[in-house]
Amino acid sequence: MTSVRAVRAVPVLIAAVTLLVTGGLAGCSERQVDSDSGAESTSAATRPSTTAPPQSQATTPGADPAEVEQAVERAVLGEQDLAGEGVRAVDPPSVASGCLAAVPVGLIGRQRTLLRWEYPTGSTLDQLVTGYVDRPAADVLNGRVRCPGAELTLPSRPDVQAHRGWCVDNTCTLLLASGQVLSGIQVSAGEQVRAREAVLRMAPIAAAKLPAND
């Protein structure tokens, strides 16, 4: 009897050993796959990117500062230009006032030209001229200049690229832009109607001093 039980136990023992061996191999195989996958993930995560950085856009070169400065000087009104107004030159203010103060500074060095003339009645006529190296003056006038008061209704001026005007109280201002140059005429008088008439009279004279609107 003892011999028979021993013989029957042999197949059971063999089967158990087989299961243990198979299970161990499967576990090793799974651990190997997991290990390989982890290595690949780690390698992918630490691999440096080969994407090229975006290229910076080339900047458009600006106008020649010396040429812009010369254009600013040519736009300044002279004695002959103002002969019909009966004015005389007086010391200009240290800073621009009214709508002229809203004009952004252009050239560095000779930043702007500010002049003043006086009528026999005591009314004043100011001119401010400045130039922009990096952009057209019309872009500055249309995009950056805002003045208080009522905006003037101006006739079409094909000789300039942009023009705008405002009146507040007894002061009226006309701004003209062409090329790189912006010119402003401002008249302060006893009555707004007289100031408005004066800047409108000066419009074609000041426009003729600006760079040609090609």
PyMOL commands that set and color helices and strands:
alter all, ss='L'
color gray80, all
select helices_A, chain A and resi 2-46+65-74+83-85+98-102+137-144+192-208
alter helices_A, ss='H'
color red, helices_A
select strands_A, chain A and resi 88-90+113-118+124-131+150-151+162-168+171-178+181-188
alter strands_A, ss='S'
color yellow, strands_A
deselect
rebuild
show_as cartoon
